[in-house]
Amino acid sequence: TMTCFITVGSTRFDALTNEILSEATLSALKRLGVTNVVAQVGAGEFESKRFEEVFGSSCDRDSGSTTFAGLKIEFYRYKPSIAEDMSKAKFVIGHAGAGTVLECLRLRKTLVVVVNELLMDNHQVELAAKLADLDHVLYCVPSDLAQTMVNPGLFTLQPYTPPDMAKVARHIDGLMGVRA
């Protein structure tokens, strides 16, 4: 089995929430060999018609699971920690918040970062673009998710190596006049 974990964060990101259930995204996930999709949807709302096609009309809007189009799909709004879901996944599709992005990189997970076009002060795009330039992530807007996932470079991204913090500390000490 191959699991894809999707996280939209703690706020509303309906463009990504709804892209999760789109035919194009589900088809791309299947082409990649994904069998299980686990989605953390935060405060987001699914479009009613598509939600009912996938989960049925009796499904709770706060959490649920189903098998649809050959994929086991489950969703929830929040958990105290998503670290376990991230760890179990072969790859992650996530919002562009720095905490989520850096945690995925720390866990050495293949990551597709989805940036929210509606945010005015979009430092998230800068972070995603820089990490993509360094070949650590792929990034896109929600409407390009399916196309981005089938990029042949998805599973050949370069692992992120965090900086040596001891060197950083020594440099700061030197700037402050502290002798080792």
TORPA-4810 file (N, C-alpha, C, O; in nm, 3 decimals):
<nodes>
NODE_1_0.083_-0.120_0.000_0.000_0.000_0.000_0.087_0.125_0.000_0.198_0.126_0.055_T
NODE_2_0.037_0.230_-0.061_0.105_0.359_-0.061_0.006_0.464_-0.015_-0.104_0.477_-0.068_M
NODE_3_0.049_0.540_0.086_-0.038_0.643_0.143_0.012_0.781_0.104_0.132_0.809_0.106_T
NODE_4_-0.083_0.867_0.070_-0.057_1.009_0.050_-0.129_1.082_0.162_-0.249_1.063_0.182_C
NODE_5_-0.057_1.166_0.236_-0.117_1.248_0.340_-0.130_1.390_0.285_-0.037_1.445_0.227_F
NODE_6_-0.248_1.447_0.305_-0.275_1.582_0.258_-0.313_1.667_0.379_-0.398_1.628_0.458_I
NODE_7_-0.249_1.782_0.394_-0.285_1.872_0.503_-0.309_2.013_0.451_-0.228_2.068_0.376_T
NODE_8_-0.422_2.070_0.491_-0.454_2.207_0.451_-0.423_2.307_0.563_-0.437_2.428_0.543_V
NODE_9_-0.383_2.256_0.680_-0.352_2.346_0.791_-0.472_2.371_0.879_-0.573_2.301_0.871_G
NODE_10_-0.461_2.471_0.964_-0.565_2.495_1.064_-0.672_2.592_1.017_-0.778_2.602_1.079_S
NODE_11_-0.646_2.664_0.910_-0.743_2.762_0.864_-0.823_2.706_0.747_-0.818_2.586_0.720_T
NODE_12_-0.897_2.790_0.679_-0.972_2.746_0.560_-0.884_2.759_0.437_-0.820_2.862_0.415_R
NODE_13_-0.882_2.655_0.359_-0.813_2.657_0.230_-0.900_2.572_0.138_-0.861_2.464_0.094_F
NODE_14_-1.021_2.626_0.110_-1.121_2.550_0.036_-1.076_2.509_-0.104_-1.117_2.404_-0.154_D
NODE_15_-0.992_2.590_-0.167_-0.944_2.553_-0.301_-0.868_2.420_-0.295_-0.885_2.335_-0.382_A
NODE_16_-0.786_2.401_-0.192_-0.714_2.274_-0.177_-0.807_2.165_-0.125_-0.802_2.051_-0.172_L
NODE_17_-0.891_2.198_-0.029_-0.986_2.101_0.026_-1.067_2.036_-0.086_-1.084_1.914_-0.088_T
NODE_18_-1.115_2.116_-0.179_-1.198_2.063_-0.288_-1.115_1.997_-0.398_-1.163_1.906_-0.466_N
NODE_19_-0.993_2.042_-0.416_-0.907_1.980_-0.517_-0.874_1.836_-0.479_-0.851_1.752_-0.566_E
NODE_20_-0.872_1.806_-0.349_-0.845_1.670_-0.301_-0.940_1.570_-0.365_-0.899_1.460_-0.403_I
NODE_21_-1.067_1.608_-0.378_-1.169_1.516_-0.429_-1.193_1.528_-0.579_-1.280_1.459_-0.633_L
NODE_22_-1.117_1.614_-0.648_-1.141_1.630_-0.791_-1.103_1.503_-0.866_-1.016_1.427_-0.823_S
NODE_23_-1.169_1.481_-0.978_-1.138_1.363_-1.060_-0.993_1.364_-1.104_-0.927_1.260_-1.104_E
NODE_24_-0.941_1.482_-1.140_-0.803_1.491_-1.187_-0.704_1.451_-1.078_-0.609_1.379_-1.104_A
NODE_25_-0.727_1.499_-0.955_-0.636_1.466_-0.845_-0.645_1.319_-0.809_-0.542_1.253_-0.792_T
NODE_26_-0.766_1.266_-0.797_-0.781_1.124_-0.762_-0.718_1.036_-0.870_-0.656_0.934_-0.839_L
NODE_27_-0.734_1.074_-0.994_-0.675_0.998_-1.105_-0.522_1.004_-1.099_-0.455_0.902_-1.120_S
NODE_28_-0.467_1.122_-1.072_-0.321_1.135_-1.062_-0.267_1.052_-0.946_-0.162_0.988_-0.959_A
NODE_29_-0.337_1.052_-0.833_-0.295_0.971_-0.718_-0.290_0.823_-0.755_-0.195_0.753_-0.721_L
NODE_30_-0.392_0.777_-0.825_-0.395_0.636_-0.867_-0.280_0.604_-0.963_-0.218_0.499_-0.952_K
NODE_31_-0.252_0.696_-1.056_-0.142_0.674_-1.151_-0.008_0.662_-1.078_0.082_0.592_-1.124_R
NODE_32_0.004_0.731_-0.965_0.128_0.724_-0.886_0.137_0.597_-0.802_0.241_0.570_-0.742_L
NODE_33_0.028_0.519_-0.799_0.028_0.397_-0.720_-0.026_0.414_-0.579_-0.015_0.323_-0.496_G
NODE_34_-0.084_0.530_-0.551_-0.142_0.555_-0.419_-0.264_0.466_-0.400_-0.346_0.451_-0.491_V
NODE_35_-0.276_0.407_-0.281_-0.392_0.326_-0.246_-0.474_0.389_-0.135_-0.595_0.367_-0.125_T
NODE_36_-0.408_0.469_-0.049_-0.475_0.532_0.065_-0.449_0.682_0.065_-0.336_0.727_0.045_N
NODE_37_-0.555_0.758_0.087_-0.544_0.903_0.100_-0.596_0.941_0.237_-0.708_0.906_0.273_V
NODE_38_-0.515_1.013_0.314_-0.556_1.064_0.444_-0.547_1.215_0.436_-0.440_1.269_0.406_V
NODE_39_-0.658_1.284_0.462_-0.662_1.429_0.447_-0.704_1.498_0.576_-0.805_1.465_0.637_A
NODE_40_-0.624_1.596_0.616_-0.657_1.683_0.728_-0.708_1.811_0.664_-0.635_1.879_0.592_Q
NODE_41_-0.837_1.846_0.690_-0.901_1.955_0.617_-0.926_2.082_0.698_-0.983_2.177_0.645_V
NODE_42_-0.885_2.086_0.825_-0.899_2.207_0.904_-1.041_2.260_0.905_-1.136_2.185_0.923_G
NODE_43_-1.054_2.391_0.887_-1.185_2.456_0.891_-1.251_2.459_0.753_-1.356_2.521_0.736_A
NODE_44_-1.191_2.393_0.656_-1.240_2.399_0.519_-1.374_2.331_0.498_-1.418_2.249_0.579_G
NODE_45_-1.438_2.368_0.389_-1.567_2.309_0.352_-1.556_2.245_0.214_-1.503_2.305_0.120_E
NODE_46_-1.606_2.123_0.205_-1.614_2.056_0.076_-1.734_2.109_-0.001_-1.834_2.149_0.059_F
NODE_47_-1.724_2.109_-0.132_-1.839_2.141_-0.217_-1.937_2.025_-0.201_-1.900_1.909_-0.219_E
NODE_48_-2.063_2.057_-0.167_-2.161_1.955_-0.126_-2.184_1.844_-0.227_-2.184_1.726_-0.191_S
NODE_49_-2.203_1.879_-0.354_-2.237_1.778_-0.454_-2.125_1.675_-0.467_-2.151_1.554_-0.465_K
NODE_50_-2.002_1.720_-0.481_-1.889_1.627_-0.497_-1.866_1.547_-0.368_-1.837_1.428_-0.374_R
NODE_51_-1.880_1.612_-0.253_-1.864_1.543_-0.125_-1.961_1.425_-0.117_-1.922_1.315_-0.078_F
NODE_52_-2.087_1.447_-0.155_-2.187_1.340_-0.149_-2.160_1.231_-0.251_-2.186_1.114_-0.224_E
NODE_53_-2.106_1.267_-0.369_-2.068_1.165_-0.468_-1.962_1.071_-0.410_-1.967_0.950_-0.430_E
NODE_54_-1.867_1.129_-0.337_-1.754_1.051_-0.285_-1.789_0.980_-0.155_-1.763_0.861_-0.141_V
NODE_55_-1.847_1.053_-0.059_-1.868_0.999_0.075_-2.012_0.956_0.104_-2.038_0.890_0.204_F
NODE_56_-2.106_0.994_0.017_-2.247_0.961_0.043_-2.313_1.071_0.125_-2.245_1.148_0.193_G
NODE_57_-2.444_1.077_0.118_-2.517_1.187_0.182_-2.523_1.175_0.334_-2.551_1.274_0.402_S
NODE_58_-2.498_1.057_0.388_-2.510_1.040_0.533_-2.378_1.061_0.607_-2.374_1.050_0.730_S
NODE_59_-2.271_1.091_0.535_-2.139_1.106_0.599_-2.132_1.235_0.680_-2.176_1.341_0.636_C
NODE_60_-2.076_1.222_0.798_-2.049_1.336_0.885_-1.954_1.433_0.813_-1.864_1.389_0.742_D
NODE_61_-1.973_1.563_0.832_-1.887_1.662_0.765_-1.756_1.688_0.841_-1.671_1.763_0.792_R
NODE_62_-1.739_1.627_0.959_-1.618_1.651_1.037_-1.513_1.541_1.024_-1.395_1.565_1.046_D
NODE_63_-1.556_1.421_0.988_-1.462_1.312_0.964_-1.536_1.200_0.894_-1.657_1.185_0.909_S
NODE_64_-1.462_1.122_0.818_-1.525_1.010_0.749_-1.425_0.934_0.666_-1.311_0.976_0.649_G
NODE_65_-1.471_0.820_0.614_-1.385_0.743_0.525_-1.473_0.666_0.427_-1.589_0.638_0.454_S
NODE_66_-1.414_0.635_0.315_-1.485_0.563_0.211_-1.383_0.501_0.116_-1.264_0.531_0.123_T
NODE_67_-1.431_0.415_0.029_-1.351_0.370_-0.083_-1.420_0.424_-0.207_-1.539_0.398_-0.229_T
NODE_68_-1.346_0.498_-0.287_-1.404_0.563_-0.404_-1.301_0.557_-0.516_-1.184_0.590_-0.496_F
NODE_69_-1.345_0.514_-0.633_-1.257_0.506_-0.751_-1.130_0.427_-0.722_-1.022_0.460_-0.772_A
NODE_70_-1.143_0.324_-0.639_-1.029_0.238_-0.609_-0.934_0.292_-0.504_-0.829_0.232_-0.479_G
NODE_71_-0.968_0.403_-0.442_-0.883_0.462_-0.337_-0.956_0.460_-0.204_-1.076_0.489_-0.197_L
NODE_72_-0.884_0.426_-0.098_-0.939_0.439_0.037_-0.912_0.583_0.079_-0.796_0.625_0.087_K
NODE_73_-1.017_0.658_0.104_-1.004_0.801_0.136_-1.062_0.825_0.274_-1.176_0.787_0.302_I
NODE_74_-0.983_0.889_0.360_-1.037_0.929_0.490_-1.000_1.074_0.515_-0.899_1.123_0.466_E
NODE_75_-1.085_1.142_0.592_-1.056_1.281_0.624_-1.096_1.310_0.768_-1.179_1.242_0.827_F
NODE_76_-1.033_1.412_0.821_-1.068_1.465_0.954_-1.031_1.612_0.954_-0.957_1.660_0.868_Y
NODE_77_-1.083_1.683_1.052_-1.054_1.827_1.060_-0.923_1.853_1.134_-0.832_1.916_1.079_R
NODE_78_-0.914_1.806_1.257_-0.797_1.835_1.340_-0.759_1.713_1.423_-0.843_1.628_1.453_Y
NODE_79_-0.633_1.705_1.458_-0.581_1.610_1.557_-0.480_1.689_1.640_-0.427_1.789_1.593_K
NODE_80_-0.453_1.644_1.762_-0.350_1.714_1.840_-0.216_1.717_1.767_-0.141_1.815_1.778_P
NODE_81_-0.185_1.611_1.692_-0.061_1.606_1.615_-0.085_1.529_1.486_-0.149_1.424_1.485_S
NODE_82_-0.031_1.582_1.377_-0.041_1.512_1.248_0.090_1.440_1.215_0.106_1.385_1.106_I
NODE_83_0.183_1.440_1.310_0.316_1.381_1.285_0.308_1.235_1.244_0.380_1.191_1.155_A
NODE_84_0.219_1.158_1.308_0.208_1.016_1.275_0.158_0.997_1.132_0.209_0.913_1.058_E
NODE_85_0.056_1.075_1.093_0.005_1.066_0.956_0.113_1.103_0.856_0.126_1.040_0.751_D
NODE_86_0.191_1.206_0.888_0.300_1.247_0.800_0.404_1.136_0.788_0.452_1.106_0.679_M
NODE_87_0.439_1.076_0.901_0.542_0.971_0.903_0.503_0.849_0.822_0.587_0.790_0.755_S
NODE_88_0.375_0.812_0.827_0.328_0.691_0.758_0.318_0.710_0.606_0.315_0.612_0.532_K
NODE_89_0.312_0.833_0.561_0.287_0.861_0.420_0.413_0.844_0.335_0.524_0.873_0.379_A
NODE_90_0.393_0.796_0.213_0.502_0.790_0.114_0.533_0.932_0.067_0.649_0.969_0.047_K
NODE_91_0.426_1.011_0.049_0.447_1.152_0.016_0.334_1.236_0.071_0.227_1.186_0.106_F
NODE_92_0.362_1.366_0.078_0.271_1.461_0.142_0.237_1.572_0.043_0.322_1.620_-0.031_V
NODE_93_0.110_1.610_0.045_0.064_1.729_-0.024_0.024_1.824_0.087_-0.061_1.791_0.169_I
NODE_94_0.085_1.942_0.091_0.057_2.029_0.204_0.046_2.174_0.167_0.097_2.220_0.065_G
NODE_95_-0.024_2.247_0.254_-0.029_2.392_0.242_0.113_2.445_0.263_0.202_2.370_0.303_H
NODE_96_0.134_2.572_0.236_0.269_2.626_0.233_0.315_2.687_0.365_0.411_2.764_0.366_A
NODE_97_0.250_2.654_0.475_0.295_2.705_0.604_0.434_2.652_0.636_0.463_2.535_0.612_G
NODE_98_0.519_2.738_0.691_0.658_2.701_0.717_0.669_2.579_0.809_0.754_2.493_0.787_A
NODE_99_0.585_2.571_0.911_0.593_2.458_1.005_0.569_2.325_0.935_0.644_2.230_0.955_G
NODE_100_0.465_2.320_0.853_0.434_2.197_0.780_0.545_2.162_0.682_0.589_2.047_0.675_T
NODE_101_0.590_2.260_0.606_0.694_2.237_0.506_0.822_2.185_0.572_0.881_2.087_0.527_V
NODE_102_0.865_2.252_0.679_0.990_2.212_0.744_0.979_2.077_0.812_1.076_2.000_0.813_L
NODE_103_0.862_2.046_0.870_0.844_1.914_0.932_0.853_1.803_0.826_0.916_1.701_0.850_E
NODE_104_0.791_1.823_0.711_0.800_1.724_0.603_0.944_1.706_0.558_0.989_1.593_0.536_C
NODE_105_1.015_1.815_0.543_1.155_1.805_0.501_1.238_1.734_0.606_1.325_1.654_0.573_L
NODE_106_1.212_1.764_0.734_1.285_1.698_0.843_1.263_1.547_0.840_1.354_1.469_0.864_R
NODE_107_1.138_1.507_0.808_1.104_1.365_0.799_1.148_1.302_0.666_1.130_1.183_0.644_L
NODE_108_1.207_1.384_0.579_1.253_1.339_0.446_1.138_1.282_0.362_1.153_1.179_0.295_R
NODE_109_1.024_1.350_0.368_0.909_1.309_0.289_0.907_1.385_0.156_0.939_1.504_0.151_K
NODE_110_0.870_1.316_0.051_0.845_1.381_-0.076_0.728_1.476_-0.055_0.627_1.437_0.003_T
NODE_111_0.741_1.600_-0.101_0.642_1.702_-0.069_0.602_1.783_-0.191_0.687_1.833_-0.265_L
NODE_112_0.470_1.795_-0.209_0.415_1.891_-0.305_0.352_2.001_-0.221_0.256_1.976_-0.147_V
NODE_113_0.404_2.122_-0.233_0.353_2.237_-0.158_0.248_2.306_-0.244_0.272_2.338_-0.360_V
NODE_114_0.130_2.329_-0.186_0.022_2.396_-0.257_0.003_2.534_-0.193_-0.035_2.544_-0.077_V
NODE_115_0.031_2.638_-0.271_0.023_2.774_-0.217_-0.117_2.831_-0.234_-0.186_2.805_-0.332_V
NODE_116_-0.156_2.910_-0.135_-0.288_2.972_-0.134_-0.279_3.107_-0.205_-0.220_3.202_-0.154_N
NODE_117_-0.339_3.113_-0.323_-0.334_3.236_-0.404_-0.409_3.351_-0.339_-0.388_3.467_-0.376_E
NODE_118_-0.496_3.321_-0.243_-0.580_3.426_-0.184_-0.509_3.503_-0.073_-0.560_3.606_-0.028_L
NODE_119_-0.394_3.456_-0.030_-0.321_3.528_0.075_-0.249_3.647_0.013_-0.174_3.632_-0.084_L
NODE_120_-0.272_3.763_0.069_-0.214_3.885_0.011_-0.063_3.893_0.035_0.014_3.913_-0.060_M
NODE_121_-0.020_3.878_0.160_0.122_3.886_0.193_0.178_3.745_0.181_0.187_3.672_0.280_D
NODE_122_0.215_3.708_0.060_0.241_3.566_0.040_0.388_3.527_0.053_0.452_3.491_-0.046_N
NODE_123_0.440_3.536_0.176_0.576_3.488_0.203_0.585_3.338_0.180_0.694_3.284_0.158_H
NODE_124_0.469_3.269_0.185_0.469_3.124_0.164_0.516_3.089_0.023_0.585_2.988_0.004_Q
NODE_125_0.479_3.171_-0.075_0.524_3.146_-0.212_0.676_3.157_-0.219_0.741_3.078_-0.287_V
NODE_126_0.732_3.256_-0.150_0.877_3.274_-0.151_0.948_3.151_-0.095_1.047_3.105_-0.151_E
NODE_127_0.897_3.098_0.018_0.957_2.978_0.078_0.946_2.859_-0.017_1.044_2.789_-0.041_L
NODE_128_0.826_2.838_-0.072_0.805_2.725_-0.163_0.893_2.738_-0.288_0.952_2.640_-0.332_A
NODE_129_0.902_2.859_-0.343_0.981_2.880_-0.464_1.130_2.854_-0.437_1.198_2.793_-0.519_A
NODE_130_1.179_2.901_-0.323_1.321_2.881_-0.290_1.351_2.732_-0.272_1.451_2.681_-0.324_K
NODE_131_1.264_2.661_-0.199_1.285_2.517_-0.178_1.272_2.439_-0.309_1.341_2.339_-0.328_L
NODE_132_1.186_2.486_-0.399_1.174_2.422_-0.531_1.300_2.447_-0.613_1.348_2.358_-0.683_A
NODE_133_1.354_2.570_-0.605_1.479_2.601_-0.676_1.592_2.510_-0.630_1.679_2.473_-0.708_D
NODE_134_1.590_2.474_-0.501_1.692_2.386_-0.444_1.659_2.238_-0.466_1.732_2.150_-0.420_L
NODE_135_1.548_2.211_-0.537_1.506_2.075_-0.572_1.465_1.991_-0.450_1.481_1.869_-0.450_D
NODE_136_1.410_2.058_-0.346_1.362_1.987_-0.227_1.212_1.958_-0.234_1.166_1.862_-0.173_H
NODE_137_1.136_2.041_-0.306_0.991_2.025_-0.314_0.945_2.059_-0.456_1.019_2.118_-0.535_V
NODE_138_0.823_2.019_-0.487_0.752_2.074_-0.602_0.646_2.166_-0.544_0.598_2.142_-0.432_L
NODE_139_0.608_2.270_-0.616_0.499_2.354_-0.565_0.408_2.399_-0.677_0.446_2.403_-0.794_Y
NODE_140_0.285_2.432_-0.637_0.184_2.469_-0.735_0.071_2.544_-0.666_0.071_2.560_-0.544_C
NODE_141_-0.025_2.590_-0.746_-0.152_2.641_-0.694_-0.251_2.525_-0.700_-0.227_2.428_-0.771_V
NODE_142_-0.362_2.533_-0.625_-0.454_2.418_-0.620_-0.497_2.365_-0.757_-0.503_2.243_-0.776_P
NODE_143_-0.527_2.453_-0.850_-0.577_2.406_-0.980_-0.473_2.329_-1.061_-0.509_2.260_-1.157_S
NODE_144_-0.346_2.340_-1.024_-0.239_2.267_-1.095_-0.190_2.144_-1.020_-0.090_2.084_-1.059_D
NODE_145_-0.259_2.105_-0.912_-0.211_1.996_-0.828_-0.194_1.865_-0.905_-0.087_1.804_-0.898_L
NODE_146_-0.296_1.822_-0.977_-0.288_1.693_-1.047_-0.172_1.691_-1.146_-0.098_1.593_-1.154_A
NODE_147_-0.157_1.799_-1.221_-0.049_1.809_-1.320_0.088_1.807_-1.251_0.181_1.746_-1.302_Q
NODE_148_0.099_1.873_-1.137_0.226_1.878_-1.064_0.264_1.742_-1.007_0.381_1.703_-1.009_T
NODE_149_0.164_1.668_-0.957_0.192_1.537_-0.898_0.251_1.439_-0.996_0.331_1.353_-0.957_M
NODE_150_0.215_1.448_-1.122_0.265_1.351_-1.219_0.398_1.395_-1.281_0.444_1.336_-1.378_V
NODE_151_0.460_1.500_-1.225_0.593_1.543_-1.266_0.689_1.426_-1.244_0.694_1.372_-1.133_N
NODE_152_0.767_1.387_-1.345_0.857_1.273_-1.329_0.960_1.293_-1.217_1.016_1.195_-1.168_P
NODE_153_0.984_1.416_-1.176_1.082_1.442_-1.071_1.027_1.427_-0.930_1.101_1.447_-0.833_G
NODE_154_0.900_1.391_-0.917_0.837_1.387_-0.784_0.916_1.303_-0.684_0.943_1.349_-0.574_L
NODE_155_0.952_1.181_-0.721_1.019_1.093_-0.626_1.171_1.097_-0.637_1.240_1.010_-0.583_F
NODE_156_1.224_1.198_-0.707_1.370_1.213_-0.714_1.414_1.347_-0.655_1.525_1.393_-0.683_T
NODE_157_1.328_1.410_-0.575_1.364_1.535_-0.511_1.480_1.513_-0.414_1.498_1.403_-0.362_L
NODE_158_1.558_1.616_-0.391_1.676_1.607_-0.304_1.637_1.621_-0.157_1.562_1.711_-0.122_Q
NODE_159_1.688_1.533_-0.071_1.660_1.548_0.072_1.717_1.680_0.124_1.821_1.727_0.078_P
NODE_160_1.647_1.738_0.218_1.691_1.863_0.280_1.785_1.830_0.395_1.753_1.746_0.480_Y
NODE_161_1.899_1.894_0.398_1.994_1.877_0.508_1.994_2.005_0.590_2.035_2.110_0.539_T
NODE_162_1.950_1.998_0.716_1.946_2.120_0.796_2.088_2.173_0.821_2.184_2.097_0.821_P
NODE_163_2.099_2.304_0.842_2.231_2.361_0.866_2.289_2.312_0.998_2.216_2.272_1.088_P
NODE_164_2.421_2.315_1.008_2.490_2.278_1.131_2.475_2.395_1.228_2.542_2.498_1.214_D
NODE_165_2.387_2.379_1.326_2.357_2.489_1.417_2.475_2.524_1.507_2.483_2.637_1.556_M
NODE_166_2.566_2.431_1.531_2.685_2.462_1.611_2.769_2.569_1.540_2.823_2.659_1.605_A
NODE_167_2.780_2.559_1.407_2.854_2.660_1.331_2.785_2.795_1.340_2.850_2.898_1.355_K
NODE_168_2.653_2.793_1.331_2.576_2.917_1.341_2.598_2.980_1.478_2.622_3.101_1.488_V
NODE_169_2.591_2.899_1.584_2.610_2.950_1.720_2.750_3.008_1.737_2.767_3.114_1.798_A
NODE_170_2.852_2.940_1.684_2.990_2.990_1.694_3.004_3.124_1.621_3.071_3.215_1.669_R
NODE_171_2.940_3.134_1.506_2.946_3.258_1.429_2.882_3.373_1.508_2.937_3.482_1.516_H
NODE_172_2.765_3.346_1.566_2.697_3.449_1.647_2.782_3.486_1.768_2.797_3.603_1.801_I
NODE_173_2.838_3.385_1.834_2.927_3.412_1.948_3.042_3.503_1.904_3.076_3.598_1.974_D
NODE_174_3.100_3.473_1.789_3.210_3.555_1.738_3.166_3.699_1.713_3.239_3.793_1.746_G
NODE_175_3.048_3.716_1.654_2.995_3.850_1.630_2.973_3.927_1.760_2.988_4.049_1.765_L
NODE_176_2.936_3.854_1.865_2.907_3.915_1.995_3.032_3.930_2.081_3.024_3.985_2.191_M
NODE_177_3.145_3.883_2.033_3.269_3.894_2.108_3.287_3.788_2.215_3.372_3.803_2.303_G
NODE_178_3.209_3.683_2.209_3.220_3.574_2.307_3.328_3.478_2.259_3.327_3.434_2.144_V
NODE_179_3.421_3.446_2.347_3.528_3.352_2.313_3.487_3.211_2.350_3.425_3.189_2.454_R
NODE_180_3.523_3.117_2.267_3.487_2.976_2.294_3.569_2.919_2.407_3.553_2.802_2.443_A
</nodes>
